[in-house]
Amino acid sequence: MKRAGVFVLLVGLLLALIYWAVMSGSIQVSFSQLIQGVMSKADEEVNVIYDLRFPRIVVAGFAGAALAVSGALLQAVMRNPIAEPSIIGISSGANFFALLFVTIYPQLFYYMPLFAFIGGMLAYLLVYSLAWKGGLSPLKLILIGVAVHATFTGLSEAFNYRGSYSVTSISAATTSTLSMKTWADANVMLFYGGAAIILAMCLYGACNLLSLQDRTAKSLGMRVQTTRLLVSTAAVVLASTATAVAGMIAFLGLLVPHIGRQLVGSDYKALLPFCALAGACLLLLADTLGRVLIAPNELPASILMAIIGGPFLIVLLRKGEFQHGRT
């Protein structure tokens, strides 16, 4: 009953946040006017809300869900509660490759998540291979991840520093602000992110087994390395898609799985749906707060997430929760 209550509460919270996000802003309309305007397409104010706020809500919700689920999958694969797309360099690798390829081939904008996946997978393989030495050392994994993240972030900054108009305008698509997102962005997030989230939900059994020692998982008939690669690929697709569309947002994949384990337990059958719902709620909350706190200016959701997530990571490190055994 406790789990059911948590999920009912999350669904209600998500619906309330969607309503708040739709109704908050410089243009104010009543709920009945909004419904009529969406149906008739004749109300100019409602049309502005539909074209600007609705895609932003879709992108924030699905990006938050994707990052949270990605964090949970990576923590299962690496048996490390600190594993998270931005911390181990996946997001920065995805961001650099998305920027690079879409600058060279701007007509392939719709395939930006595919380019981001290439960069995210490269970053993940670098971290995994360099950190592996008879097992995964949690501390070594984080240190190498920070180094890979710094490398790809530096490459992205160097690429942007060329200062050309084309690079500057396209890099806006990979920044961490959710303003000016269009239905094209929302469709990309729905197509790639939605498919990856559905795939991830089917991997709960594999995640539960990966949380065990390798010998135990093998004795239960699991092909450990093949399963680890499959789950890792799903995690990288989720993180790369979110980064390509919504930009780099740190710590969300760290916060939500930890909260989920406290509320619904460590069984991934419940944890993954929790992460999807709670991640959507958290990023949508951060984005809406960023819009209303200093209106008419905006505070990017990534800044709010960093303010929350940074201290949370420090608390985890001080508690020593990253000291998991070797694989």
Secondary structure by P-SEA (a helix, b strand, c coil): caaaaaaaaaaaaaaaaaaaaaacccccccaaaaaaaaaacccaaaaaaaaccaaaaaaaaaaaaaaaaaaaaaaaaacccccccccccaaaaaaaaaaaaaaaccccccaaaaaaaaaaaaaaaaaaaaaccccccaaaaaaaaaaaaaaaaaaaaaaaccccaaaaaaacccccccccccaaaaaaaaaaaaaaaaaaaaaaaaaaaaaccaaaaaaaccaaaaaaaaaaaaaaaaaaaaaacccccccccccaaaaaaaccccccaaaaaaaaaaaaaaaaaaaaaaacccccbbbbaaaaaaaaaaaaaaaaaaacccccccc
